[in-house]
Amino acid sequence: MQKRKLGRSGLEVSAIGLGCMGLSYGYGPATEKQGAIKLIRAAFERGVTFFDTAEAYGPFANEELLGEALAPFRREVVIATKFGFEGGEVQKGLDSRPAHIREVADAALKRLKTEVIDLFYQHRVDPNVPIEDVAGTVKDLIREGKVKHFGLSEAGAQTIRRAHAVQPVTALQSEYSLWWREPEAEILPALEELGIGFVPFSPLGKGFLTGAISESTQFDSTDFRNIVPRFTPEARKANQALVDLLGQIATRKKATPAQIALAWLLAQKPWIVPIPGTTKLHRLEENLGAASVELTPGDLGEIESAVSKIPVQGDRYPAHLQQRVGR
């Protein structure tokens, strides 16, 4: 597995990381604990050194899972976690007050069984707390040795600049994929200018770009995708054209649609590190195989030309969640 550096921070991680949320939260019932530990360790054995979690995934269960799974090789991996929700519960709303950030850091250190958090993200921008106060608090935690690097998630360009002026931001984590390209307008240029790495979550469009989901797919009642406008049966039917295109290119490259989607992201910038999530070993291996798929300038041009003719249907989030992004 190749390595990449997140911007100018010097933080080096595997070119593809593992998003661990789905093992505990968001996409139906949690994976059985020993099976989840086995998957996380399988990722490490295959070269993954970058693992993403948050207190809100569970809440708390995902951090505890990672703490146990990664304990045998803790010094060889980079763990990213997040703060920013009241009591760690998304539905309770945002809370990035400095005292709360400190409480979350101390609790996360215990759950992760570690002495330091490698990358500490603000999960969503809190409009009630100046971003300078957030960045200053994380700066203090870095000075105290509890945190190594500061990150933001789903922040807008102006917020990123304001935070970066107080404490250098190592990475921004936001959604980015062939079916959500909004970051290209303002975010990517700002990150390039400031030397900040980019960690795309949902790089496979919450599973849609793998080709494993059709208009007739039924999701578990607890699956987050049930409330996502882009996942209505009508939107899925309309968006199938994008998956079909990936399938055509994948056949030619002797790859899978998921591998083409991930290879496309890796080809955009050398400081982009996607974090696809999965609960299955064969999907993990498929995703990691994307790092060896070479897309030529001709391939990238063909993808660009074809994708520009396929308008993706449906909003990325329901309205109440959309309000929390891009601030």
Backbone bond lengths (Angstrom), bond angles and torsions (degrees), N, CA, C in turn:
res aa  C-N    CA-C-N  psi(-1)  N-CA   C-N-CA  omega(-1)  CA-C   N-CA-C  phi
1 M - - - 1.473 - - 1.528 109.76 -
2 Q 1.338 115.76 124.40 1.459 119.27 176.85 1.530 110.09 -67.19
3 K 1.328 114.75 160.37 1.472 121.17 177.31 1.531 109.09 -109.57
4 R 1.313 115.62 156.43 1.461 121.85 174.78 1.520 108.92 -138.03
5 K 1.334 115.34 154.45 1.469 119.90 175.49 1.517 109.20 -105.47
6 L 1.326 115.43 135.02 1.459 120.70 179.67 1.529 108.78 -79.96
7 G 1.322 115.46 95.15 1.459 121.36 -179.69 1.512 111.79 61.95
8 R 1.333 114.82 -145.34 1.472 120.06 -177.51 1.523 112.00 -94.29
9 S 1.334 116.81 11.78 1.468 120.35 -175.71 1.521 112.33 -73.50
10 G 1.340 116.23 -23.25 1.459 119.45 -175.43 1.520 112.93 86.98
11 L 1.348 118.01 -3.28 1.467 120.29 179.31 1.528 108.57 -74.29
12 E 1.325 115.81 114.15 1.470 121.35 -176.07 1.525 109.92 -102.66
13 V 1.329 116.08 131.81 1.465 122.12 -178.43 1.526 108.98 -139.97
14 S 1.332 116.12 168.29 1.464 119.96 174.77 1.529 109.16 -62.61
15 A 1.331 116.67 148.41 1.471 121.43 -176.36 1.524 112.28 -60.05
16 I 1.322 116.67 -26.48 1.463 122.13 174.07 1.528 107.19 -126.94
17 G 1.337 116.03 129.18 1.462 120.20 178.46 1.524 110.34 -101.12
18 L 1.320 116.17 -172.70 1.457 121.41 177.44 1.519 109.49 -122.13
19 G 1.328 115.98 116.18 1.458 121.03 171.95 1.517 108.43 -80.76
20 C 1.315 117.36 119.80 1.480 120.79 -169.99 1.521 114.15 -98.56
21 M 1.339 118.40 -3.85 1.461 121.45 -175.37 1.520 112.73 -50.38
22 G 1.338 117.01 -49.01 1.457 122.00 -172.97 1.520 114.78 -62.91
23 L 1.330 116.78 -15.01 1.464 119.06 177.15 1.532 111.64 -71.31
24 S 1.342 115.80 -23.06 1.474 119.70 -175.53 1.518 114.32 -125.01
25 Y 1.344 118.14 -15.57 1.468 118.35 -161.62 1.532 110.44 -163.72
26 G 1.327 115.39 145.13 1.463 119.98 165.84 1.520 116.51 96.80
27 Y 1.325 117.10 -34.39 1.461 119.19 -174.56 1.530 111.51 -122.98
28 G 1.331 115.89 48.43 1.456 118.66 -179.55 1.522 111.47 96.27
29 P 1.336 117.62 -168.28 1.470 121.24 -175.73 1.526 112.18 -58.76
30 A 1.329 115.72 148.01 1.473 120.65 178.71 1.524 110.11 -63.74
31 T 1.324 115.52 147.04 1.461 121.03 175.38 1.526 109.14 -68.81
32 E 1.311 116.65 142.79 1.470 121.46 176.36 1.529 108.71 -54.75
33 K 1.338 115.83 136.28 1.467 121.49 -167.73 1.532 114.06 -55.45
34 Q 1.319 117.99 -50.22 1.474 119.31 -176.74 1.525 111.06 -65.40
35 G 1.341 115.85 -34.09 1.467 119.80 176.67 1.526 111.12 -65.48
36 A 1.339 115.87 -39.53 1.463 120.71 179.38 1.532 110.91 -66.76
37 I 1.339 116.16 -42.49 1.468 120.35 178.16 1.531 109.95 -61.23
38 K 1.311 115.50 -41.51 1.466 120.95 179.65 1.535 110.73 -61.23
39 L 1.340 116.25 -42.25 1.470 120.43 -179.63 1.533 110.92 -65.26
40 I 1.337 116.79 -44.78 1.464 120.71 -179.75 1.533 110.15 -61.29
41 R 1.328 116.23 -42.85 1.471 119.36 179.67 1.523 111.43 -69.77
42 A 1.328 116.98 -32.12 1.472 120.44 176.16 1.528 110.10 -64.38
43 A 1.339 115.49 -37.32 1.473 119.24 177.43 1.528 110.26 -62.67
44 F 1.327 116.39 -44.92 1.469 119.87 178.69 1.527 111.21 -60.97
45 E 1.327 116.22 -43.43 1.476 120.47 -179.74 1.523 111.63 -61.94
46 R 1.338 116.91 -25.22 1.458 121.32 -179.36 1.522 112.34 -96.54
47 G 1.328 116.66 11.61 1.463 119.72 172.26 1.511 117.01 104.41
48 V 1.337 118.15 -1.14 1.467 119.82 179.09 1.529 109.12 -75.43
49 T 1.335 116.27 128.52 1.475 120.19 177.89 1.527 112.05 -121.94
50 F 1.338 117.82 8.65 1.457 121.98 -173.70 1.532 108.25 -128.41
51 F 1.348 116.08 113.87 1.457 121.80 -175.15 1.525 109.75 -123.21
52 D 1.337 115.91 131.15 1.460 121.33 -173.44 1.522 111.40 -113.87
53 T 1.344 115.85 129.42 1.459 121.38 177.90 1.528 108.74 -142.60
54 A 1.334 116.78 -172.22 1.467 122.49 176.40 1.518 108.45 -166.43
55 E 1.336 116.08 153.27 1.473 118.76 177.05 1.523 110.69 -61.73
56 A 1.340 116.81 -28.84 1.467 120.50 -175.79 1.525 113.10 -74.87
57 Y 1.316 118.34 -12.65 1.463 120.24 -178.98 1.524 109.27 -82.48
58 G 1.306 114.88 92.43 1.461 120.32 -177.60 1.516 111.63 143.42
59 P 1.356 119.58 -68.23 1.462 126.96 -3.23 1.540 112.84 -70.80
60 F 1.285 114.46 156.38 1.478 126.50 172.44 1.534 114.73 77.06
61 A 1.343 117.42 -28.80 1.466 120.01 -174.24 1.524 112.51 -60.80
62 N 1.350 116.47 -36.57 1.458 118.88 -175.52 1.525 111.89 -70.16
63 E 1.337 116.53 -39.20 1.468 119.46 176.44 1.530 110.29 -63.11
64 E 1.318 116.84 -42.86 1.473 120.10 179.56 1.528 110.70 -62.17
65 L 1.318 115.44 -40.61 1.469 121.06 178.27 1.529 110.56 -60.83
66 L 1.338 116.56 -48.08 1.469 119.81 179.80 1.520 111.51 -64.14
67 G 1.329 116.15 -40.52 1.463 119.62 179.37 1.515 111.58 -55.73
68 E 1.336 115.87 -44.48 1.465 120.02 -179.91 1.531 111.55 -71.83
69 A 1.339 116.20 -44.21 1.469 119.93 -175.01 1.522 112.45 -66.36
70 L 1.331 116.86 -36.91 1.466 120.56 -173.07 1.530 113.62 -95.83
71 A 1.331 117.15 -5.03 1.472 120.41 -177.19 1.536 113.76 -52.15
72 P 1.344 119.86 -41.78 1.470 118.96 -176.30 1.536 114.05 -65.08
73 F 1.338 116.74 -22.72 1.479 118.22 -178.76 1.526 110.66 -134.42
74 R 1.346 115.11 37.02 1.464 120.67 -175.91 1.520 113.30 -52.67
75 R 1.326 118.52 -40.89 1.476 120.63 -175.20 1.520 113.02 -72.72
76 E 1.326 116.57 -11.47 1.467 120.13 -177.46 1.523 113.37 -98.52
77 V 1.328 117.19 0.29 1.466 120.56 -176.45 1.530 111.43 -127.28
78 V 1.334 114.42 162.38 1.463 122.65 175.92 1.525 107.39 -111.46
79 I 1.337 116.36 122.41 1.462 121.11 178.92 1.532 109.24 -109.24
80 A 1.337 114.19 126.46 1.468 120.33 175.11 1.518 108.42 -109.44
81 T 1.336 116.60 132.63 1.461 120.18 172.86 1.525 109.01 -135.75
82 K 1.345 117.13 178.99 1.463 120.04 -169.20 1.526 111.68 -140.78
83 F 1.339 113.68 153.73 1.462 122.32 174.05 1.524 107.42 -125.50
84 G 1.341 116.15 167.86 1.459 117.58 169.91 1.513 117.15 132.89
85 F 1.355 117.89 -1.30 1.467 119.89 175.57 1.519 110.12 -116.13
86 E 1.317 116.02 143.86 1.465 120.88 -179.08 1.530 110.03 -62.31
87 G 1.319 115.75 121.65 1.458 120.39 179.97 1.515 113.62 62.40
88 G 1.326 117.40 16.22 1.456 120.79 -179.07 1.526 113.50 74.15
89 E 1.341 116.47 9.23 1.465 120.11 -176.75 1.526 110.46 -110.66
90 V 1.330 115.56 118.08 1.461 121.63 -175.10 1.528 111.51 -55.83
91 Q 1.334 117.12 -41.74 1.472 119.91 -175.38 1.524 113.43 -68.82
92 K 1.329 117.58 -17.21 1.473 119.99 179.90 1.529 112.05 -80.70
93 G 1.318 117.19 -14.54 1.463 119.43 177.53 1.521 113.01 103.89
94 L 1.323 114.88 -178.74 1.459 122.23 -171.72 1.522 112.47 -85.85
95 D 1.329 115.39 147.89 1.462 120.88 175.67 1.524 109.53 -156.60
96 S 1.338 115.39 97.47 1.468 120.10 176.31 1.528 111.21 -116.10
97 R 1.341 115.98 31.89 1.463 117.93 174.81 1.529 108.82 -63.43
98 P 1.328 118.05 142.29 1.466 120.58 -177.39 1.524 114.51 -50.13
99 A 1.336 117.74 -43.16 1.474 119.85 -179.03 1.526 110.47 -63.21
100 H 1.327 115.53 -37.15 1.463 119.32 -179.85 1.528 111.23 -69.71
101 I 1.336 116.95 -39.66 1.471 120.58 177.61 1.531 109.13 -57.28
102 R 1.316 116.07 -43.28 1.479 120.48 -179.72 1.529 111.37 -63.98
103 E 1.334 115.69 -42.34 1.472 119.50 178.88 1.526 110.47 -61.43
104 V 1.327 116.16 -43.97 1.467 120.52 -179.33 1.526 110.31 -63.31
105 A 1.330 116.31 -42.60 1.473 119.73 -179.58 1.531 110.32 -59.49
106 D 1.321 116.86 -48.21 1.474 120.22 -177.92 1.528 111.57 -63.10
107 A 1.344 115.74 -41.17 1.467 119.53 -179.73 1.529 110.75 -69.48
108 A 1.328 117.20 -39.06 1.467 121.22 -179.64 1.527 111.08 -65.60
109 L 1.321 116.91 -38.44 1.471 120.21 177.42 1.525 110.72 -57.48
110 K 1.328 116.41 -41.47 1.476 120.52 179.38 1.524 110.85 -68.02
111 R 1.346 115.56 -46.94 1.472 118.89 -177.77 1.531 111.46 -64.01
112 L 1.320 116.25 -36.34 1.467 120.96 -178.48 1.530 112.52 -83.74
113 K 1.340 115.49 -2.51 1.476 120.71 -179.85 1.528 111.25 52.92
114 T 1.322 115.62 49.01 1.460 118.98 -175.73 1.525 110.43 -140.97
115 E 1.313 115.91 164.25 1.469 120.93 179.08 1.521 111.85 -95.45
116 V 1.346 116.48 -14.15 1.465 119.20 -177.55 1.526 109.88 -151.34
117 I 1.333 116.02 141.54 1.473 122.22 174.30 1.521 106.66 -91.63
118 D 1.320 117.16 122.42 1.472 119.81 -175.57 1.527 112.26 -67.57
119 L 1.330 116.51 -42.09 1.469 120.79 -177.45 1.527 107.63 -142.34
120 F 1.338 115.95 119.18 1.466 122.05 -174.09 1.525 108.10 -115.12
121 Y 1.326 115.77 108.13 1.470 121.62 -177.39 1.520 111.63 -95.06
122 Q 1.339 116.04 145.16 1.464 119.99 161.33 1.528 105.58 -79.32
123 H 1.331 116.97 121.88 1.472 121.22 -170.57 1.527 112.02 -67.30
124 R 1.318 116.35 -42.41 1.467 122.27 173.25 1.518 107.60 -146.95
125 V 1.319 116.25 147.31 1.463 120.94 -179.83 1.534 109.50 -66.36
126 D 1.331 115.90 130.19 1.465 122.51 -179.38 1.533 108.30 -97.94
127 P 1.337 118.55 111.74 1.468 120.36 -176.95 1.525 113.46 -65.79
128 N 1.346 116.89 -15.21 1.464 120.05 -178.58 1.523 113.70 -89.73
129 V 1.330 116.86 -4.02 1.472 120.35 -179.69 1.536 108.64 -128.69
130 P 1.331 118.08 120.11 1.468 119.26 179.36 1.531 110.73 -54.88
131 I 1.325 116.34 135.87 1.466 119.93 -177.09 1.531 110.55 -61.92
132 E 1.337 116.84 -25.75 1.468 119.65 176.54 1.531 111.50 -63.00
133 D 1.344 116.20 -36.14 1.465 120.24 178.56 1.531 110.91 -69.41
134 V 1.323 115.43 -37.59 1.468 120.51 177.98 1.529 109.65 -64.42
135 A 1.332 115.39 -50.96 1.466 120.15 -178.84 1.528 110.82 -61.80
136 G 1.338 116.63 -38.45 1.462 120.69 179.52 1.516 112.39 -65.26
137 T 1.333 115.97 -37.19 1.469 120.09 178.72 1.527 110.42 -66.40
138 V 1.334 116.15 -44.98 1.471 119.26 178.59 1.532 109.83 -65.86
139 K 1.314 116.68 -35.07 1.473 120.15 176.19 1.531 110.45 -58.80
140 D 1.327 116.49 -42.62 1.467 120.87 177.40 1.529 111.21 -64.18
141 L 1.338 116.16 -41.05 1.473 120.10 179.08 1.531 110.80 -64.16
142 I 1.323 116.41 -34.71 1.470 120.85 176.81 1.530 109.19 -67.23
143 R 1.322 115.61 -43.20 1.464 120.58 179.60 1.526 111.00 -62.15
144 E 1.337 115.60 -34.99 1.472 120.82 -179.83 1.523 113.19 -80.37
145 G 1.342 117.31 -5.97 1.456 120.43 177.96 1.519 114.93 84.52
146 K 1.338 117.16 10.56 1.469 119.49 -179.94 1.533 112.26 -87.91
147 V 1.331 115.31 -22.50 1.467 122.26 -177.40 1.527 108.00 -135.63
148 K 1.339 116.21 146.33 1.468 119.67 176.45 1.526 113.10 -100.31
149 H 1.339 117.10 -42.29 1.468 120.74 -174.34 1.524 110.74 -136.85
150 F 1.337 115.41 150.74 1.467 124.19 -178.00 1.524 109.28 -106.80
151 G 1.344 115.37 135.04 1.460 120.10 177.07 1.516 111.93 -133.60
152 L 1.319 115.78 161.96 1.463 122.99 174.60 1.523 108.18 -124.18
153 S 1.334 116.15 155.18 1.456 120.25 177.02 1.521 109.77 -129.73
154 E 1.324 115.83 129.38 1.465 122.87 177.11 1.534 113.13 58.06
155 A 1.331 117.21 29.91 1.467 120.70 179.17 1.530 110.46 -86.61
156 G 1.331 116.17 153.49 1.459 121.34 175.27 1.524 110.97 -82.47
157 A 1.334 116.06 166.60 1.468 121.23 -173.68 1.532 112.62 -59.83
158 Q 1.322 117.67 -41.24 1.471 119.74 -177.88 1.529 111.22 -67.61
159 T 1.317 116.27 -39.18 1.468 120.48 177.57 1.526 110.23 -63.24
160 I 1.319 116.07 -42.71 1.469 120.59 178.77 1.527 109.95 -58.33
161 R 1.328 116.48 -45.44 1.475 120.34 -179.21 1.530 111.48 -63.17
162 R 1.314 116.40 -42.82 1.470 119.83 -178.76 1.526 111.06 -65.56
163 A 1.329 116.43 -42.26 1.473 120.36 179.22 1.515 110.59 -65.55
164 H 1.316 115.89 -44.12 1.469 122.57 -175.90 1.530 111.41 -62.13
165 A 1.341 116.10 -29.52 1.468 120.25 179.72 1.533 111.55 -70.00
166 V 1.319 117.21 -23.24 1.473 121.50 -179.17 1.532 110.48 -94.03
167 Q 1.319 116.08 -48.33 1.468 122.58 179.07 1.528 107.02 -141.48
168 P 1.334 118.35 118.94 1.460 119.35 -178.76 1.532 112.37 -49.74
169 V 1.327 114.89 129.35 1.465 121.63 178.75 1.532 107.47 -86.38
170 T 1.328 116.42 124.56 1.464 120.85 -179.70 1.515 111.37 -80.10
171 A 1.336 116.87 -40.56 1.467 119.91 -176.02 1.519 111.64 -150.58
172 L 1.326 114.27 147.09 1.458 121.79 168.83 1.520 107.20 -108.76
173 Q 1.332 116.25 131.41 1.458 120.26 174.24 1.522 107.85 -110.33
174 S 1.328 115.78 120.73 1.462 121.09 177.10 1.518 108.58 -149.88
175 E 1.324 115.69 166.47 1.458 117.88 178.21 1.527 109.67 -72.42
176 Y 1.324 116.21 136.75 1.463 122.04 177.33 1.516 107.72 -160.18
177 S 1.306 115.82 129.01 1.462 120.61 179.03 1.519 107.39 -168.05
178 L 1.316 116.13 -179.97 1.456 120.10 177.34 1.525 112.49 -63.16
179 W 1.333 117.39 -15.71 1.471 116.17 177.99 1.526 112.31 -113.96
180 W 1.338 117.75 9.82 1.475 121.20 169.75 1.524 107.35 -146.48
181 R 1.339 115.90 95.79 1.464 121.06 -170.22 1.526 113.42 -112.61
182 E 1.310 116.34 13.55 1.467 120.06 -179.09 1.536 113.33 -54.55
183 P 1.360 120.03 -36.11 1.471 118.61 -179.23 1.530 114.66 -57.79
184 E 1.319 117.46 -19.15 1.467 119.51 -177.43 1.528 112.27 -65.85
185 A 1.335 117.09 -26.64 1.466 120.33 -175.01 1.530 112.53 -68.87
186 E 1.328 116.99 -58.44 1.470 120.32 -175.30 1.522 113.75 -118.26
187 I 1.325 116.15 -34.04 1.466 119.77 -170.80 1.530 112.59 -70.71
188 L 1.319 117.31 -52.38 1.470 119.24 -177.15 1.533 112.63 -59.26
189 P 1.347 119.14 -44.18 1.475 118.16 177.08 1.533 112.88 -60.57
190 A 1.339 116.74 -39.09 1.480 120.02 179.39 1.524 110.57 -65.68
191 L 1.328 117.00 -42.79 1.460 120.26 179.97 1.522 110.79 -64.23
192 E 1.317 116.42 -41.29 1.476 120.13 179.60 1.530 110.40 -62.16
193 E 1.311 115.52 -44.34 1.473 120.99 -179.52 1.533 111.27 -62.02
194 L 1.335 116.13 -42.00 1.467 120.69 -174.21 1.528 113.25 -88.82
195 G 1.334 117.09 -9.50 1.470 119.81 -179.66 1.518 113.04 75.11
196 I 1.349 115.87 39.60 1.462 122.09 -178.97 1.527 109.02 -107.35
197 G 1.323 117.24 135.96 1.459 120.83 177.36 1.516 111.91 -75.32
198 F 1.341 116.09 161.43 1.462 120.68 -179.17 1.518 109.33 -126.16
199 V 1.341 115.41 128.68 1.465 122.22 -177.93 1.529 108.08 -118.18
200 P 1.335 117.74 94.66 1.462 119.28 -179.74 1.522 112.18 -73.03
201 F 1.349 115.93 125.01 1.461 118.48 170.07 1.530 108.04 -96.17
202 S 1.318 116.68 165.68 1.472 122.04 -172.82 1.528 111.35 48.11
203 P 1.346 117.96 46.88 1.470 119.46 -177.70 1.526 112.29 -68.84
204 L 1.349 115.63 -13.05 1.468 120.33 177.37 1.536 110.55 -109.65
205 G 1.342 115.56 26.49 1.461 119.36 177.24 1.513 113.53 57.44
206 K 1.365 115.42 46.49 1.474 121.48 -179.23 1.530 110.77 54.15
207 G 1.333 115.22 35.51 1.462 121.09 176.22 1.514 114.55 97.21
208 F 1.336 117.25 -16.93 1.466 119.18 -173.43 1.530 112.78 -65.41
209 L 1.338 116.48 -36.74 1.467 119.28 -175.73 1.523 113.39 -75.20
210 T 1.332 117.17 -3.82 1.472 119.38 177.03 1.521 111.41 -76.61
211 G 1.342 116.40 -20.07 1.458 119.92 -175.52 1.514 112.84 87.63
212 A 1.331 116.94 1.83 1.477 120.23 -176.83 1.525 112.43 -89.97
213 I 1.347 117.71 -1.59 1.464 121.32 -177.81 1.527 108.71 -119.37
214 S 1.328 116.59 133.16 1.466 120.50 177.74 1.524 108.89 -124.36
215 E 1.343 116.57 -179.05 1.471 118.99 -179.12 1.525 111.62 -65.09
216 S 1.339 117.31 -20.56 1.468 120.17 -177.67 1.532 113.49 -95.67
217 T 1.341 117.56 -2.15 1.468 120.47 -179.78 1.535 110.54 -60.63
218 Q 1.321 116.38 133.57 1.474 121.96 176.48 1.526 108.53 -104.23
219 F 1.322 117.07 125.31 1.458 121.06 178.22 1.521 110.81 -92.39
220 D 1.327 116.96 152.97 1.456 121.97 173.90 1.535 109.16 -57.42
221 S 1.336 116.90 150.34 1.478 120.27 -176.50 1.521 112.67 -60.96
222 T 1.340 117.90 -24.16 1.469 120.39 -179.54 1.531 112.37 -94.18
223 D 1.331 117.26 5.85 1.469 121.02 -176.77 1.524 110.31 -77.92
224 F 1.328 115.51 127.36 1.468 123.23 -178.93 1.533 111.96 -55.20
225 R 1.334 117.24 -30.84 1.464 120.01 -174.89 1.527 113.16 -65.28
226 N 1.335 117.14 -16.77 1.467 120.13 177.74 1.526 112.43 -61.59
227 I 1.337 117.79 -25.92 1.477 119.81 -178.23 1.527 112.67 -104.86
228 V 1.340 116.98 6.08 1.467 120.43 -178.28 1.532 109.69 -91.45
229 P 1.344 118.26 120.11 1.469 120.61 -177.36 1.536 113.59 -54.57
230 R 1.301 116.90 -32.24 1.463 121.33 -178.17 1.525 112.09 -69.62
231 F 1.339 116.39 -12.10 1.463 120.57 -178.36 1.530 113.09 -108.60
232 T 1.333 118.05 14.26 1.466 117.66 171.33 1.530 107.26 -65.53
233 P 1.325 118.01 153.52 1.470 119.17 179.49 1.533 112.71 -54.46
234 E 1.346 116.03 -38.40 1.472 119.58 -178.98 1.532 110.70 -64.92
235 A 1.354 115.90 -42.80 1.471 119.41 179.97 1.525 110.35 -67.16
236 R 1.330 116.32 -40.20 1.468 118.95 179.65 1.527 110.67 -61.60
237 K 1.317 116.12 -40.54 1.470 119.77 179.61 1.529 110.05 -62.81
238 A 1.333 116.16 -43.90 1.468 120.41 -179.38 1.527 111.70 -67.87
239 N 1.332 116.58 -36.32 1.472 120.70 -175.20 1.528 113.14 -81.96
240 Q 1.321 116.81 -6.11 1.466 120.48 179.97 1.530 111.56 -59.15
241 A 1.329 117.02 -26.84 1.475 120.83 -179.27 1.524 111.11 -58.32
242 L 1.334 116.74 -35.71 1.464 120.35 -179.99 1.537 110.59 -67.75
243 V 1.322 115.98 -41.77 1.467 120.32 179.20 1.529 110.11 -66.68
244 D 1.327 116.27 -38.90 1.474 119.95 178.34 1.521 110.77 -61.25
245 L 1.330 116.24 -40.62 1.470 120.62 177.80 1.527 110.74 -62.01
246 L 1.335 116.46 -46.49 1.466 120.18 178.59 1.522 110.67 -59.88
247 G 1.338 115.36 -38.09 1.454 120.08 179.79 1.519 112.38 -62.88
248 Q 1.322 116.32 -39.25 1.472 120.14 179.17 1.527 110.70 -64.64
249 I 1.326 116.28 -45.07 1.473 119.84 -179.64 1.524 109.71 -67.56
250 A 1.331 116.47 -39.59 1.469 121.42 -179.61 1.528 111.20 -60.75
251 T 1.313 116.53 -42.24 1.473 120.25 179.92 1.524 110.01 -59.97
252 R 1.306 115.35 -42.67 1.472 119.56 -178.81 1.521 112.01 -67.72
253 K 1.339 115.84 -34.14 1.473 120.39 -176.99 1.529 111.89 -91.86
254 K 1.342 116.17 4.51 1.480 121.14 -176.70 1.539 110.83 54.85
255 A 1.316 114.00 46.97 1.472 121.63 -179.30 1.527 107.77 -134.02
256 T 1.332 116.81 -171.94 1.470 121.49 176.44 1.532 108.85 -112.09
257 P 1.338 118.32 162.40 1.471 119.50 177.60 1.527 112.31 -54.85
258 A 1.346 116.92 -40.90 1.470 120.11 179.87 1.525 110.72 -61.80
259 Q 1.322 116.84 -41.40 1.472 120.16 -179.42 1.532 111.25 -65.71
260 I 1.332 116.97 -36.84 1.469 119.54 177.80 1.527 110.03 -66.48
261 A 1.348 116.28 -42.42 1.471 120.25 -179.85 1.528 111.39 -61.87
262 L 1.333 117.13 -41.26 1.469 120.91 179.33 1.530 111.13 -72.94
263 A 1.335 117.06 -40.84 1.468 120.35 179.27 1.526 110.31 -63.07
264 W 1.333 116.01 -34.54 1.469 120.10 177.18 1.536 110.59 -62.23
265 L 1.331 116.01 -43.79 1.472 119.81 178.19 1.531 111.02 -62.05
266 L 1.335 116.04 -46.33 1.474 120.35 -178.92 1.525 111.09 -61.19
267 A 1.327 116.32 -29.89 1.470 120.46 -177.70 1.530 112.81 -79.30
268 Q 1.322 117.98 -12.15 1.468 120.04 -176.39 1.527 112.28 -71.78
269 K 1.336 116.58 -47.02 1.480 121.72 -179.59 1.517 108.37 -150.47
270 P 1.345 118.43 147.64 1.471 119.92 179.66 1.522 113.28 -72.98
271 W 1.333 117.43 -9.09 1.473 120.50 -179.04 1.526 111.88 -107.92
272 I 1.325 116.40 20.09 1.467 121.91 175.52 1.530 109.14 -99.60
273 V 1.332 116.42 129.04 1.471 121.99 -179.44 1.528 108.66 -130.54
274 P 1.335 118.20 98.45 1.461 120.16 -179.85 1.528 111.92 -72.17
275 I 1.328 115.64 153.32 1.479 120.26 -179.58 1.532 110.22 -127.85
276 P 1.333 117.54 69.72 1.460 118.55 176.60 1.523 110.58 -62.47
277 G 1.308 115.54 145.36 1.461 120.25 176.61 1.517 110.10 -109.66
278 T 1.308 117.38 156.10 1.456 122.28 175.77 1.520 109.00 -162.52
279 T 1.320 115.35 162.35 1.466 120.15 174.01 1.527 110.28 -113.99
280 K 1.341 116.49 0.73 1.468 120.79 -172.89 1.532 111.48 -118.70
281 L 1.319 116.30 135.47 1.464 121.39 -178.71 1.529 111.84 -61.05
282 H 1.329 118.44 -42.34 1.473 119.05 -177.70 1.525 111.50 -66.69
283 R 1.342 117.23 -31.41 1.474 120.07 175.68 1.529 110.35 -72.04
284 L 1.324 116.55 -38.97 1.465 120.21 176.17 1.531 109.78 -56.74
285 E 1.320 116.40 -48.93 1.466 120.23 -178.87 1.523 111.40 -64.39
286 E 1.324 116.32 -38.29 1.465 120.39 177.25 1.533 110.49 -62.04
287 N 1.342 115.92 -47.44 1.469 119.87 -179.61 1.524 111.56 -60.53
288 L 1.322 116.92 -45.30 1.465 120.15 -177.64 1.528 110.96 -66.76
289 G 1.328 116.45 -27.47 1.462 120.48 177.31 1.515 112.89 -64.09
290 A 1.339 117.06 -18.48 1.467 120.88 179.76 1.526 111.87 -62.81
291 A 1.339 116.58 -26.31 1.470 120.22 -178.40 1.529 111.14 -65.47
292 S 1.340 117.18 -20.38 1.466 119.43 179.57 1.524 113.30 -99.19
293 V 1.353 117.45 1.39 1.475 120.33 179.34 1.525 108.95 -85.03
294 E 1.314 116.25 119.56 1.475 121.24 -179.74 1.523 109.43 -94.04
295 L 1.304 117.01 119.38 1.459 120.88 173.46 1.528 108.36 -102.47
296 T 1.321 116.83 120.49 1.467 121.33 -179.15 1.525 109.45 -76.65
297 P 1.348 117.87 164.29 1.471 119.35 173.78 1.532 111.57 -54.24
298 G 1.337 116.59 -33.84 1.466 119.94 177.27 1.517 112.05 -65.76
299 D 1.341 116.35 -42.97 1.470 120.74 177.28 1.527 110.40 -60.71
300 L 1.330 115.42 -46.46 1.466 120.11 -177.52 1.522 111.09 -63.88
301 G 1.336 115.86 -38.71 1.467 120.45 177.37 1.515 111.60 -64.04
302 E 1.325 115.68 -40.23 1.475 120.67 179.41 1.525 110.55 -65.73
303 I 1.341 116.34 -43.27 1.467 120.27 178.47 1.526 109.83 -61.45
304 E 1.335 115.87 -46.32 1.469 121.40 -178.68 1.525 110.83 -58.52
305 S 1.315 115.36 -47.12 1.460 120.57 -177.36 1.528 110.90 -64.13
306 A 1.327 116.06 -44.63 1.461 119.66 -177.35 1.531 111.84 -70.47
307 V 1.340 116.52 -42.59 1.475 120.35 -177.82 1.525 110.94 -64.83
308 S 1.325 116.31 -33.65 1.476 119.82 -178.39 1.527 111.53 -63.93
309 K 1.320 116.63 -18.55 1.473 120.17 -179.37 1.538 112.03 -95.16
310 I 1.341 116.46 -0.36 1.472 120.02 -177.79 1.527 109.59 -115.10
311 P 1.334 118.42 97.10 1.470 119.16 178.34 1.530 110.02 -74.06
312 V 1.338 116.08 124.72 1.465 120.01 -179.84 1.529 108.92 -76.29
313 Q 1.328 115.68 133.79 1.466 121.78 -176.32 1.531 111.17 -95.39
314 G 1.328 115.49 140.26 1.471 120.50 172.87 1.514 112.70 96.45
315 D 1.344 116.05 142.11 1.460 121.13 178.09 1.524 110.43 -70.47
316 R 1.322 115.03 154.91 1.465 120.42 -178.84 1.520 111.86 -71.08
317 Y 1.325 116.28 -37.05 1.470 121.89 -178.74 1.521 109.36 -134.08
318 P 1.354 118.44 155.64 1.466 119.03 166.71 1.530 108.84 -64.91
319 A 1.325 116.76 158.10 1.469 121.68 -170.24 1.526 114.10 -54.05
320 H 1.353 118.30 -40.76 1.475 119.55 -175.03 1.527 111.65 -67.40
321 L 1.339 117.49 -26.71 1.473 119.91 177.25 1.515 111.68 -88.02
322 Q 1.324 116.57 -30.09 1.464 120.81 179.02 1.528 110.49 -61.64
323 Q 1.345 116.31 -29.38 1.472 120.30 -179.47 1.532 112.01 -64.81
324 R 1.331 116.99 -18.89 1.464 119.60 -175.65 1.527 113.27 -91.09
325 V 1.323 118.34 -1.51 1.466 119.38 -174.70 1.527 111.24 -113.95
326 G 1.344 113.72 153.93 1.460 119.98 174.81 1.513 115.33 74.36
327 R 1.344 117.44 17.09 1.472 119.60 -177.51 1.523 111.28 -78.49
